């Protein structure tokens, strides 16, 4: 698994056991997957909001 890029030094990483390194790699992959899912969710909501706005504009407006 590719390791997530970090901006800070991680002097502890070379001292991890194989199991610990695997666990951290899976956690980092899950974090990236979650980030992508949140981004997809935001895009879906944005598209749905745009459709709702356009649907509202297509209906005749009631005069107050």
C-alpha positions as CSV (number, residue, x, y, z in Angstrom):
1,X,0.0,0.0,0.0
2,X,1.3,3.5,-0.8
3,X,2.0,5.5,2.3
4,X,0.2,8.8,2.8
5,X,2.3,11.8,2.4
6,X,2.9,13.8,5.5
7,X,4.5,17.2,6.0
8,X,6.1,16.5,9.4
9,X,9.0,14.2,10.2
10,X,8.1,10.8,11.5
11,X,11.2,9.5,13.3
12,X,9.2,6.7,14.8
13,X,8.2,5.1,11.5
14,X,11.3,3.0,11.0
15,X,10.9,1.5,14.5
16,X,7.4,0.0,13.7
17,X,6.9,-3.7,13.6
18,X,5.5,-5.2,10.4
19,X,2.1,-5.5,12.0
20,X,2.1,-2.0,13.3
21,X,3.3,-0.6,9.9
22,X,0.5,-2.6,8.2
23,X,-2.1,-1.2,10.6
24,X,-1.0,2.3,10.1
25,X,-0.9,1.8,6.3
26,X,-4.5,0.5,6.4
27,X,-5.6,3.4,8.6
28,X,-4.0,6.0,6.2
29,X,-5.7,4.3,3.3
30,X,-9.0,4.4,5.1
31,X,-8.5,8.1,5.9
32,X,-7.9,8.8,2.2
33,X,-10.9,6.8,1.2
34,X,-13.1,8.7,3.7
35,X,-11.7,12.0,2.4
36,X,-12.7,11.0,-1.2
37,X,-16.2,9.9,0.0
38,X,-16.8,13.2,1.7
39,X,-15.7,15.0,-1.5
40,X,-18.1,12.8,-3.5
41,X,-20.9,13.5,-1.0
42,X,-20.3,17.3,-1.3
43,X,-20.5,17.1,-5.1
44,X,-23.7,15.1,-5.1
45,X,-25.3,17.6,-2.7
46,X,-24.1,20.5,-4.9
47,X,-25.6,18.9,-8.0
48,X,-28.9,18.1,-6.3
49,X,-29.1,21.6,-4.9
50,X,-28.5,23.0,-8.4
51,X,-31.2,20.8,-9.8
52,X,-33.6,21.8,-7.1
53,X,-32.9,25.5,-7.8
54,X,-33.5,25.0,-11.5
55,X,-36.7,23.1,-10.9
56,X,-37.9,26.0,-8.7
57,X,-37.0,28.5,-11.3
58,X,-38.9,26.6,-14.0
59,X,-42.2,26.8,-12.0
60,X,-44.2,30.0,-12.3
61,X,-43.6,32.3,-9.3
62,X,-46.6,33.2,-7.2
63,X,-47.2,36.9,-6.9
64,X,-47.3,38.1,-3.3
